Amino acid sequence: GVNNTGIGAYSLLNNTYGSYNVATGSFALNKNNTGGKNMAIGFNSLFNNLTGSQNVAIGHEAVYTNSAGNNNTAIGHQSLYTNNGNDNIAIGNYAMRLTKNVSNTVAIGSGALY
């Protein structure tokens, strides 16, 4: 990949073809392979992302489990933690934490749609 920025131990460690990614924090975007145009800020944010693109994860373990979901925005500790869907917005600690394969959803507030 090209034009990637990784700051922190093991951030973007497995990136091969993904481009235009920003990973700040230990293990941020750690497993990313081909996903592009992602921004991960925080320890373990977007950790399991493989092919997902255009995601924003801000917070400790935000969007942690996502492997292929696209166009998600998560702000807060473990927001969108287990989700692998598309086009979601989760703002607040634990917002949409346990949702799986959910798309086109907005959750605002601590624990919203937990």
Secondary structure, DSSP 8 states (H G I E B T S, - for coil): --S-EEESTTTTTT-SS--S-EEESTTTTTT-SS--S-EEESTTTTTT-SS--S-EEESTTTT-S-SS--S-EEESTTTTTT---SS-EEESTTTTTT--S--S-EEESTTTT-
